[in-house]
Amino acid sequence: MNRPDKALKRDRLEARISPEQKSLFQRAAMLRGQTLSDYVVNIVQQDAEETIHKNELITLSARDSRIFVDTLLNPRGPNDALRAAFEDHKEFTGQ
């Protein structure tokens, strides 16, 4: 029977590992009832997703959170440099 997930798997990933690592990975895969390939792919995918999630997440301290919210609720007006840039833009675009 054709499994749809198998049909999508076209790329290969190879890695050099020690005999001890292979034995360890095979034992863990067996304990999970998976093939070695499925075990490695699942573990690597989980770790990749977690790593990406942690690096995309912004963590602020309580102080940083207060400063951020205060800045959103009470924004400063434009400074001289921003006013000058806006005037330059208006001149450049003819507006």
TIKOLKOL-149922 format. One record per residue (C-alpha): x, y, z. Coordinates in pm, 1 decimal, decimal comma. Layout:
REM TIKOLKOL-149922
NODE	east	north	up
NODE	X	Y	Z
...
//
This chain:
REM TIKOLKOL-149922
NODE	east	north	up
NODE	0,0	0,0	0,0
NODE	137,2	343,4	-91,3
NODE	168,4	574,9	206,4
NODE	130,0	942,1	108,5
NODE	403,8	1057,6	347,6
NODE	650,6	815,9	188,0
NODE	579,8	952,9	-160,5
NODE	683,1	1303,0	-50,0
NODE	1019,0	1193,5	89,7
NODE	1269,3	1242,4	-190,4
NODE	1571,9	1404,5	-26,1
NODE	1840,6	1215,7	161,1
NODE	2044,9	1313,6	464,6
NODE	2365,8	1134,5	552,0
NODE	2587,1	1165,1	858,8
NODE	2903,6	995,9	978,6
NODE	2857,2	858,9	1329,7
NODE	3055,1	633,7	1559,7
NODE	2951,1	272,7	1618,4
NODE	2861,2	370,4	1974,8
NODE	2629,9	646,7	1853,7
NODE	2462,4	415,1	1605,1
NODE	2405,2	155,3	1874,1
NODE	2261,4	418,1	2107,2
NODE	2031,0	558,1	1837,9
NODE	1916,5	210,5	1733,3
NODE	1833,7	120,5	2092,8
NODE	1631,4	439,1	2141,5
NODE	1450,5	384,0	1810,7
NODE	1366,3	27,4	1910,5
NODE	1229,4	145,3	2245,6
NODE	1002,1	386,3	2061,1
NODE	897,7	124,3	1808,0
NODE	1047,3	317,9	1517,6
NODE	1300,3	248,6	1249,3
NODE	1636,0	415,4	1297,0
NODE	1564,9	651,2	1006,0
NODE	1221,8	749,6	1137,7
NODE	1361,9	800,0	1487,0
NODE	1644,9	1024,2	1368,9
NODE	1417,7	1228,5	1140,9
NODE	1156,9	1275,5	1416,9
NODE	1411,9	1377,6	1679,1
NODE	1595,3	1614,7	1446,0
NODE	1267,5	1770,6	1329,5
NODE	1148,0	1824,2	1687,8
NODE	1477,6	1984,5	1783,3
NODE	1483,0	2203,0	1471,5
NODE	1130,4	2330,1	1535,7
NODE	1210,0	2400,6	1902,4
NODE	1535,9	2577,5	1815,4
NODE	1366,4	2796,8	1555,6
NODE	1077,7	2874,4	1790,6
NODE	1313,5	2976,1	2073,2
NODE	1512,3	3200,5	1840,7
NODE	1201,6	3368,5	1699,7
NODE	1054,0	3432,8	2043,2
NODE	1131,9	3768,8	2201,3
NODE	1163,9	3755,3	2576,7
NODE	1150,1	4081,2	2768,5
NODE	1226,0	4148,3	3130,8
NODE	951,2	4315,0	3336,2
NODE	1138,1	4646,8	3304,0
NODE	1174,0	4608,0	2926,3
NODE	804,2	4520,0	2899,2
NODE	705,1	4837,1	3086,6
NODE	930,3	5051,9	2866,4
NODE	790,7	4889,3	2551,4
NODE	427,6	4938,2	2654,7
NODE	493,0	5294,7	2771,7
NODE	651,6	5375,7	2435,8
NODE	351,2	5234,3	2251,4
NODE	100,7	5420,7	2469,2
NODE	295,8	5747,3	2487,6
NODE	493,1	5783,8	2164,5
NODE	733,0	6073,9	2128,0
NODE	691,2	6312,9	1841,2
NODE	935,7	6310,2	1551,9
NODE	1285,1	6443,7	1624,4
NODE	1472,4	6693,9	1407,7
NODE	1640,3	6424,3	1199,2
NODE	1306,0	6261,1	1116,2
NODE	1150,9	6597,2	1029,0
NODE	1445,0	6673,5	797,9
NODE	1415,8	6331,2	632,8
NODE	1043,4	6385,8	579,0
NODE	1109,8	6724,9	417,6
NODE	1377,4	6568,6	194,2
NODE	1129,7	6297,3	94,0
NODE	860,9	6553,5	10,9
NODE	1106,7	6748,5	-205,5
NODE	1234,5	6434,9	-376,0
NODE	886,9	6303,0	-456,6
NODE	739,8	6643,7	-536,7
NODE	462,9	6612,8	-280,0
//
